[in-house]
Structures are given as C-alpha cells and as structure tokens.
C-alpha cells in the first residue's frame, strides 16, 4: 500500500484537480490474472442505449443479427452520438449487495468486496475527502472496435455517487487505437486524455464531465477495465 507521503500527495492532487491515478494498484500478479479471466469469460453483455432506454445483447443474440440489421443498429447508435448521450460497450455486472458478493465464487465479486471495505475503502475515503463512502459498485467492461461512451458527468439521483473509478486491465495499448478516458475541459480549457494502462487505478470526482473515445478497427484486442462508483 501507499506510504504517508504518497497518500498526502494524492489527497492534495485530488483536492486540486478532482482526479488522481495510482499505478500498480493491485499487488503481485493479480491484475494479470484478472485480465486473463476477462479474456476467457463468455458471459459478456453488449450494452447500448436509445435515449434513456437501456438495451442488452448477449453473444448469441448478437451473432443472430444479419448484416442489414447490424448496419441499421450501427447507424442508430452513431446517430444518437451526434447530438446526445450515447454508449456501446460490453459488461459483466457484479452484485451490489454484500451478501450476494460473499456468496459468489466470481473473482470480480471478491474484488468488489475488497474495494468496499478495509484498507481499500479507507484509502478511497482519505484521498477523496469523502468519509461517508460506504461501498464501491463494480462491473467489468470491454471496449471493442466501434465501442465508445460520449460525454456525461455520472450524476444520477438517489445513487449517492461521490467518485468514479477505473481500474485498467489492458497490458498493451497504443494511443492511436482510441479508447481514451477523456476529461472534458471547462470554459474553454483543453481536455485531458488518458490511455488504458495495466493495473492503473484512476479516481475522479462526481460530477466531472468525461467520455471514452471510440476504439478503432486497428485495435487487435479489447480495452478491459473494472469500473464503478464509490457511493455513500
């Protein structure tokens, strides 16, 4: 874990900028193991929206789409991104409740439990200055070519989100492949863009406008991460 000086630096940076990045967040080879797990999982759901409505497609449903229907779906998704909030990516969800996590044999549930208690939760509370943080919700995400997430600030009534987090689990990535976490600037200030990095924990304040740029067809594999919110 981080020493006192490192924690103080992160607290100061978060207070000033509303965002910090912590390299080598998970100890040992754990991040590598999680990356391999995500590559092997077959229970991914593709998520996309039409306005406020969420749609989910498992891999069987996606493979059943013929070319005209896939083209029509692509056009509808890109049309939504031209002027409004739009997303398309894959997800594996983790239960929010502690009992469901403890009963699960899924390593993702185990990680969510650790993020929500003990030393990790204490670290999050200290860095963000939000002592009322109670737990972290979680999902695995994968961004394939053509996947993206347009600008939003994570505010959602009743969810009590204090901060967002992204734990990167992509070993090798080129900036040219897209999939960048973009923090939007205010009042003409330039945006900041962060490429996927292995075992890098990014924490940022809610509300902070951000997006994920589209992954290009040049990317030879998907952009993996564990993401969620620290909630009161």
VMD Tcl script that draws the C-alpha trace (Angstrom):
set ca {
  {0.00 0.00 0.00}
  {0.95 3.65 -0.26}
  {3.13 5.36 2.32}
  {2.13 8.52 4.16}
  {3.84 10.93 1.75}
  {2.26 9.26 -1.30}
  {-1.19 9.43 0.28}
  {-0.72 13.10 1.15}
  {0.32 13.86 -2.44}
  {-2.74 12.06 -3.83}
  {-5.07 13.88 -1.40}
  {-3.66 17.24 -2.44}
  {-3.87 16.39 -6.15}
  {-7.45 15.16 -5.86}
  {-8.48 18.24 -3.91}
  {-6.96 20.49 -6.60}
  {-7.82 18.62 -9.80}
  {-10.59 16.18 -8.85}
  {-8.62 13.27 -10.35}
  {-5.71 11.03 -9.39}
  {-4.05 7.96 -10.91}
  {-2.46 5.22 -8.82}
  {-0.11 2.82 -10.67}
  {0.46 -0.80 -9.62}
  {-2.78 -0.71 -7.64}
  {-3.19 -4.48 -7.18}
  {-0.32 -6.43 -5.67}
  {1.62 -9.23 -7.33}
  {0.25 -10.87 -10.46}
  {-3.37 -10.27 -9.57}
  {-4.04 -7.73 -12.33}
  {-2.58 -10.13 -14.89}
  {-4.86 -12.87 -13.60}
  {-7.92 -10.63 -13.84}
  {-7.01 -9.66 -17.39}
  {-6.76 -13.30 -18.39}
  {-10.08 -14.02 -16.68}
  {-11.83 -11.27 -18.63}
  {-10.40 -12.52 -21.90}
  {-11.75 -16.00 -21.21}
  {-15.22 -15.02 -19.97}
  {-18.14 -15.70 -22.31}
  {-20.94 -14.06 -20.30}
  {-20.40 -10.56 -21.64}
  {-23.44 -8.44 -22.46}
  {-23.24 -5.68 -25.03}
  {-24.90 -2.57 -23.61}
  {-26.18 0.36 -25.64}
  {-28.87 2.95 -25.22}
  {-31.57 4.71 -27.17}
  {-32.21 7.91 -25.24}
  {-32.93 6.85 -21.65}
  {-33.67 3.23 -22.55}
  {-31.02 0.54 -21.99}
  {-30.62 -2.45 -24.31}
  {-28.61 -5.61 -23.65}
  {-27.50 -8.25 -26.13}
  {-25.70 -11.44 -25.21}
  {-23.32 -13.00 -27.70}
  {-25.93 -15.40 -29.08}
  {-28.32 -12.53 -29.81}
  {-25.59 -10.50 -31.46}
  {-24.49 -13.37 -33.68}
  {-28.10 -13.81 -34.83}
  {-28.19 -10.32 -36.36}
  {-27.86 -10.41 -40.13}
  {-25.88 -7.72 -41.94}
  {-28.82 -5.38 -42.67}
  {-29.98 -5.43 -39.04}
  {-26.43 -4.92 -37.76}
  {-25.96 -2.00 -40.14}
  {-29.24 -0.46 -39.01}
  {-28.22 -0.84 -35.37}
  {-24.84 0.77 -36.05}
  {-26.48 3.71 -37.79}
  {-28.94 4.23 -34.93}
  {-26.13 4.18 -32.35}
  {-23.96 6.63 -34.30}
  {-26.96 8.88 -34.90}
  {-27.55 9.00 -31.15}
  {-23.93 10.01 -30.59}
  {-24.11 13.01 -32.92}
  {-26.12 15.17 -30.56}
  {-26.88 13.31 -27.33}
  {-25.61 10.86 -24.74}
  {-24.77 7.51 -26.33}
  {-22.75 4.44 -25.46}
  {-21.90 0.96 -26.65}
  {-19.62 -1.43 -24.80}
  {-19.64 -4.87 -23.14}
  {-20.19 -5.51 -19.45}
  {-20.17 -8.19 -16.77}
  {-22.03 -6.93 -13.72}
  {-21.24 -7.60 -10.07}
  {-23.92 -7.70 -7.34}
  {-24.17 -4.53 -5.24}
  {-25.21 -6.26 -2.03}
  {-22.56 -7.63 0.32}
  {-24.38 -10.94 0.83}
  {-24.54 -11.58 -2.91}
  {-20.85 -10.85 -3.28}
  {-19.86 -13.12 -0.40}
  {-21.99 -15.94 -1.79}
  {-20.40 -15.65 -5.24}
  {-17.31 -17.57 -6.37}
  {-16.64 -14.93 -9.06}
  {-13.23 -13.21 -8.59}
  {-14.93 -9.98 -9.69}
  {-17.24 -10.18 -6.68}
  {-14.24 -10.74 -4.43}
  {-12.55 -7.64 -5.82}
  {-15.73 -5.59 -5.34}
  {-15.83 -6.68 -1.69}
  {-12.23 -5.53 -1.19}
  {-12.89 -2.17 -2.85}
  {-15.85 -1.69 -0.49}
  {-14.17 -2.40 2.84}
  {-10.97 -2.42 4.85}
  {-7.79 -0.79 3.65}
  {-9.01 -0.02 0.13}
  {-12.16 1.77 1.27}
  {-10.14 3.68 3.87}
  {-7.73 4.77 1.15}
  {-10.55 5.95 -1.09}
  {-12.13 7.91 1.76}
  {-8.82 9.55 2.60}
  {-7.88 10.53 -0.95}
  {-11.30 11.87 -1.92}
  {-12.05 13.53 1.41}
  {-15.41 11.72 1.43}
  {-15.65 9.83 4.75}
  {-19.25 8.81 4.06}
  {-18.24 6.48 1.21}
  {-19.81 3.13 2.12}
  {-19.19 0.81 -0.82}
  {-18.00 0.53 -4.40}
  {-20.28 -0.86 -7.07}
  {-18.50 -2.62 -9.91}
  {-18.67 -4.00 -13.41}
  {-16.13 -5.40 -15.81}
  {-16.07 -3.52 -19.11}
  {-14.67 -4.34 -22.53}
  {-14.49 -1.86 -25.41}
  {-14.18 -3.46 -28.84}
  {-13.69 -1.60 -32.14}
  {-16.72 0.63 -32.62}
  {-17.39 0.94 -28.87}
  {-17.45 4.34 -27.14}
  {-19.07 6.41 -24.41}
  {-19.99 10.05 -25.04}
  {-19.73 12.90 -22.55}
  {-21.51 12.65 -19.19}
  {-20.87 13.55 -15.54}
  {-22.18 10.44 -13.69}
  {-24.82 12.33 -11.71}
  {-27.82 10.10 -11.03}
  {-30.47 10.94 -8.46}
  {-30.56 8.56 -5.50}
  {-27.30 6.74 -6.31}
  {-25.17 8.84 -3.90}
  {-22.12 8.67 -6.15}
  {-19.13 10.53 -4.68}
  {-16.37 9.45 -7.06}
  {-15.88 7.27 -10.11}
  {-13.08 4.77 -10.58}
  {-11.49 2.89 -13.48}
  {-9.05 0.05 -12.87}
  {-7.25 -0.55 -16.16}
  {-6.56 -4.16 -17.12}
  {-5.13 -3.81 -20.62}
  {-1.43 -4.80 -20.80}
  {-0.52 -3.15 -24.12}
  {-2.26 -0.27 -25.84}
  {-1.44 2.42 -28.39}
  {-2.99 5.88 -28.14}
  {-3.87 5.67 -31.84}
  {-6.27 2.81 -31.13}
  {-8.66 5.12 -29.24}
  {-10.39 4.01 -26.05}
  {-9.00 7.03 -24.20}
  {-10.57 8.28 -20.98}
  {-11.15 11.95 -21.76}
  {-11.75 14.52 -19.04}
  {-13.55 17.43 -20.64}
  {-12.27 20.95 -20.00}
  {-14.42 23.77 -18.60}
  {-14.78 27.28 -20.01}
  {-12.50 26.69 -22.95}
  {-9.89 24.74 -21.01}
  {-8.35 21.85 -23.01}
  {-9.45 18.29 -22.39}
  {-7.15 15.73 -20.79}
  {-6.86 12.25 -22.30}
  {-5.58 9.12 -20.56}
  {-4.77 5.92 -22.47}
  {-5.59 2.50 -21.00}
  {-2.81 1.22 -18.74}
  {-2.36 -2.06 -16.93}
  {-3.13 -2.07 -13.18}
  {-3.71 1.71 -13.13}
  {-6.42 2.95 -10.78}
  {-7.98 6.26 -11.84}
  {-10.23 8.07 -9.34}
  {-12.19 11.18 -10.26}
  {-14.82 13.34 -8.67}
  {-18.53 13.18 -9.45}
  {-19.62 15.31 -11.26}
  {-16.74 15.62 -13.72}
  {-17.58 15.59 -17.42}
  {-15.83 12.75 -19.21}
  {-16.09 10.30 -22.09}
  {-14.34 7.30 -23.66}
  {-13.24 7.78 -27.26}
  {-14.19 5.20 -29.87}
  {-11.92 2.18 -30.20}
  {-10.69 1.95 -33.78}
  {-10.60 -1.08 -36.06}
  {-6.80 -1.04 -35.76}
  {-7.02 -2.30 -32.16}
  {-6.06 -6.01 -32.16}
  {-7.83 -6.71 -28.88}
  {-10.30 -5.15 -26.50}
  {-9.83 -2.48 -23.84}
  {-10.52 -4.13 -20.46}
  {-11.21 -2.50 -17.09}
  {-13.14 -2.75 -13.85}
  {-15.24 0.38 -13.36}
  {-17.81 1.77 -10.96}
  {-18.59 4.43 -8.40}
  {-17.73 4.99 -4.76}
  {-21.11 5.52 -3.13}
  {-22.39 6.89 0.16}
}
mol new
graphics top color blue
foreach p $ca { graphics top sphere $p radius 0.5 }
foreach p [lrange $ca 0 end-1] q [lrange $ca 1 end] { graphics top cylinder $p $q radius 0.2 }
display resetview
